């Protein structure tokens, strides 16, 4: 029975560190991990490859049903092509933010996301893991940090990867994406009533991982 399989749902805004934290929690517990944002990024990339505009809800949803999307050892594959790097660009961040506003696209990805719920458990990160995809998850966490902290972290990452970056435009971009994720009609980003708030401005990654594990242990 699916509901017997535990889920830790971690939702929060862009660059809150939820991907890194969710992945480490999954490793520590020996559980599966779902990066749901990567799926929206793949849809944006596949849309571009097929010449479908990110505003074209029906064409994107129809296309989504025919895609073969797989995760293997932390890498993501689209129809056997490793697209792990291609989906991480700023262009695909914008595309994912746009395609994820469409209800039909979200519906087309629902079953795929739920199929990741396998024993011994799943750590899932995204925007609607606790509210829509796994509403019966026993542990729900809303992981966030101020826009300034998140922009600083993203800016540092970009510089470390050798990219040219400008702090003010990184911050403006994050704020635009926050507004879109929070303001959309379907599955907007918000803290569920039954989610624990975890603010990471003053936490290291290890401390945040431990806080998630403590929430889980307390709920078990
Ligand atoms: O977590 P991320 O930055 O990789 O997500 C990319 C975009 O996908 C983000 O703008 C919001 C969207 N998204 C979503 O709508 N629902 C999810 N469960 C995960 C991501």
Boltz pocket constraint, residues with backbone or C-beta under 6 A from the ligand:
constraints:
  - pocket:
      binder: B
      contacts: [[A, 14], [A, 15], [A, 36], [A, 37], [A, 38], [A, 40], [A, 41], [A, 92], [A, 93], [A, 96], [A, 97], [A, 98], [A, 100], [A, 101], [A, 125], [A, 126], [A, 127], [A, 128], [A, 129], [A, 177], [A, 181], [A, 187]]
      max_distance: 6.0
